[in-house]
Amino acid sequence: MLCAHWSRLRRVSSRSCCATALRSTHSSTRLSSSPERIMKTFCSVWLLLSVVELSPAQEPPLPETAEDMASTGDLEPTHYPARRAAQVALHYLNTRHGSPFRVFGLQQVHKASAEDVEAGGRKYKLDFSVTDWASGSAGPALRCSADVLFPRTERHSAPDVKLRCEALQQINRTVQEEEAFYQKHIPPDSAVSARDIPDSYGNMSEEMQPFWRLARVAASFIMLRESSENTEFNMVQMASVTQQESSEEQLMLEFVVLLHDLPSQEIVQWKLLASWSPDRGVRVLQTEWQPRCPHATKPPN
Amino acid sequence: MTLARKFYSSKMKGLLVLTVLFVAVFGKKTFEGDQLLQITAKDEAQISLLKELSEQEHLGLDFWREPVHESLPVDVRVPFHSLQAVRAFLGYNQIQYNVMIMDVQDLLDDEEREMVKYRSFPRSTDDFVYTTYHDLNSINSFIDMLVAENSNLVSKIVIGQSYENRPLNVLKFSTGANRPGIWIDTGIHSREWVTQASGIWFAKKIVTDYGRDPVLTDILSNYDIFLEIATNPDGFAYTHSNDRMWRKTRKPNSGSSCVGVDPNRNWDAGFGGAGSSSNPCTETYRGPSAHSEPEVKAIVDFVKSHGKLKAFVSIHSYSQMLLYPYGYTSTPAKDQAELHELARKAVTALQSLYNTRYTYGSIITTIYQASGGTIDWTYNQGIKYSYTFELRDTGRYGFLLPANQIVPTAEETWLALMAIMEHTRNNPY
């Protein structure tokens, strides 16, 4: 079941082009500007080609998505097109600056705009604020700006993010906690393992918080890579963490995480191997999609 | 001995024991073999002796009532290891005492057992614990208790049966006959646990505030309120027994090994369009036909036969949004301007409590395109004030919202609900 759906998630971005072509023939109010006409022609051609690709597929045709009618120009900051792009920027921010004591969450999008770019993708310009979940509600908001480019390619490829956040360098206060955490778990006899963090009732012990944050940061690598204009990912649970033998002075952790995609409402499970140290930060070494029901087969990769 | 017993009523004992229990819980001590002695000094000299005794730290004496004056009894918990020494001291000095509690730990164990019993089976909705997540049995007990305690105001209606034959219970809050109504449902998506938990809180809030809060009392003088807490009971039971992340109903799908239909894609509003899935193995599977799910059909039948519902609120989580129709089409709702303005007011009220940020707008622009949704259908039936909430949070914990956020979530959401209900009451149509 998830095989079918997973490939759907990956293909949506390319099929959205096809859908745009169909949509524009129906909409009555749309002005046909030059870039739109080029887009239409391109999409019609692509549509013809993709019919050949689509016929052997087993899953049913995708529902057409309204996202494909998304406007170019200024976007409503509280609506989903801007929010999804901001979430992508946030995943990027966490891959670069997340740690066991720092995970950023989106607070608010202030301004957003989008434009189609020559290579056939869409670029979002965003102005937004983030907060550090580790510092609780007392933490200050950080102002960021980002360019998020969603490519329009036949097979899904990761969005490209350029990000600037003010005062990022100034929040170094977690150095001591990171060192202490590192020293505690780097010795060879440390063998942390846990399941279902948080549990069904939202409980999470103090001890598990840094591991949960590491899982969230590591998951951000996957969420960033898998994102498109039609997805909106969050991590719902660290299903398990198993400490592996340390390597090259890095904490080695194997995680299984549950991700939630808002538009499709699907829960997707990934296993991943990540390393962390205060100096090198989080690195993700291996990822593996895991089916959640007995009938699913692996996605075409 | 009897005099002391009388004085030591069970209430007094209970209070003191609870204190010890607290100490026990937080100090992680046990009190096996410890005894509670009540000492009666007959003169100043004996009081001095007792004061000296209290200074012997190695004895570990725990005075519940210190030696002060010979007219006042002295209560002391004596640890097991000091019993012989203390009793010898008292005997030698001819100081009178009684053993009030033979073994403190035994008493604590009894109290503990009582408390556990009390936790599992609250005796009233005042005993009920609102700060934790409950299972279906607990919710149904709550419903019955609430009705029993407030039979003038509250009744239970069973609007149908789920696929697995569970009753679909709706609480009706009514102060008179033939009134127009306001509908609230929670838990249509079973994994959204903060919604059912909030529904329980709302039910209690209504009975508490009726007769006290003038706005709510006025609303109930003119409208009935209907509240369905576990709108998808089969799914909810499944989240407890098998899969915490289950969203849909539990009806099998013919020709597929995958179970369940998304009850919020199964309504006859843009049914089958973009924004729902035709694949039974997906979370947004719309079902074989509109209203195919008994959980949905029951509400449809209720709404149609009632005929006078004026507001309809369906509650979900997560995302922190207040949404109005449509989800299946980008055509704006006829009453878009009014719905938008009311949403703004409701969200402002919500935010005033804990500064929780909500966004608001139509479903299709704000969250995503969704066809066959509840409030699109109710709106098309003529229920103008049709809204969907997405409660806390915005993705940090998502469906696994910590229980300590249940009550704050319910409290702030209630302010928004009151704004919607008040507006409905002031704008009859």
Interface residues (C-beta under 8 A of the other chain):
Chain A: M1 L2 A4 H5 E59 P60 P63 E64 T65 A66 E67 M69 E76 T78 H79 Y80 G105 L106 Q107 Q108 W133 P198 D199 S200 Y201 G202 N203 M204 N234 V236 Q237 L258 H260 L262 P263 S264 Q265 E266 I267 C293 H295
Chain B: T132 Y133 W193 T239 H240 R244 M245 R247 S257 C258 D262 G273 A274 G275 S276 S277 S278 N279 C281 T282 E283 T284 S319 S330 R357 T359 Y360 G361 I364 T365 T366 I367 Y368 Q369 S371 T394 G395 R396 Y397 G398 F399 L400 L401 P402 A403 Q405
